[in-house]
């Protein structure tokens, strides 16, 4: 099942520094962030161990928050829905 998109108002709230909005964004992307921060190593007996690296997860979360806060262009407005594009247009 595909997750709903984060609503535009939540992104705007992040741009204003709203900590609750950031929390909602991080919860929305938590599964994807965990997948990206998953590492596999071997323990002392040689058995493979897979785990979410907390430092890597925190780094990804911080990068996401900074990108929204510092780089998202809220003046451009919400992105167009893919279904709204006309056939044959780029």
C-alpha positions in Angstrom: 0.0 0.0 0.0 1.3 3.4 -1.0 1.6 6.1 1.6 -0.2 9.4 1.1 2.0 12.4 0.4 2.8 14.9 3.1 0.5 17.8 2.7 1.8 21.1 1.6 0.8 22.9 4.8 3.0 20.5 6.8 6.0 21.4 4.6 5.2 25.1 5.0 5.1 24.6 8.8 8.5 23.0 8.6 9.8 26.1 6.8 8.5 28.1 9.7 10.4 25.8 12.1 7.4 24.0 13.5 8.8 21.0 15.5 5.5 19.1 15.3 5.5 19.4 11.5 9.1 18.1 11.4 8.0 15.2 13.7 5.2 14.3 11.2 7.6 14.4 8.3 10.1 12.2 10.1 7.4 9.7 11.1 6.2 9.7 7.5 9.7 8.8 6.2 10.8 6.6 9.1 10.6 3.2 7.3 12.5 4.6 4.4 15.1 6.2 6.6 15.5 2.9 8.6 16.1 1.0 5.3 18.8 3.5 4.3 20.5 3.4 7.7 20.5 -0.4 7.9 23.9 -2.0 8.1 25.1 -5.6 8.1 28.1 -6.8 10.0 29.5 -10.0 11.6 29.6 -10.7 15.3 32.5 -12.5 17.0 31.2 -15.9 15.9 31.0 -14.9 12.3 27.2 -14.7 12.2 25.7 -11.8 10.1 23.9 -9.2 12.1 21.7 -6.6 10.5 20.8 -3.4 12.5 19.7 0.2 12.1 22.8 2.4 12.7 21.5 5.1 15.0 24.2 7.6 13.9 23.5 7.1 10.3 19.7 7.4 10.9 20.2 10.6 12.8 22.4 12.0 10.0 19.7 11.2 7.4 17.0 12.8 9.6 19.1 15.9 10.1 19.8 16.2 6.4 16.2 15.8 5.5 15.2 18.5 8.0 17.9 20.9 6.8 16.9 20.4 3.2 13.3 21.2 3.9 14.1 24.2 6.1 16.9 25.7 4.1 16.4 24.7 0.5 12.7 24.0 -0.2 11.3 26.8 -2.3 7.9 27.5 -0.7 7.4 30.4 -3.1 7.2 28.0 -6.1 4.1 26.4 -4.7 3.1 22.8 -4.4 4.4 20.4 -7.1 1.9 19.6 -9.9 0.1 16.3 -9.7 1.6 13.9 -12.4 -2.0 13.2 -13.6 -2.5 16.8 -14.5 0.2 16.8 -17.2 -1.0 16.7 -20.8 0.0 13.8 -23.0 3.0 14.6 -25.1 4.3 17.4 -22.8 7.7 17.2 -21.0 
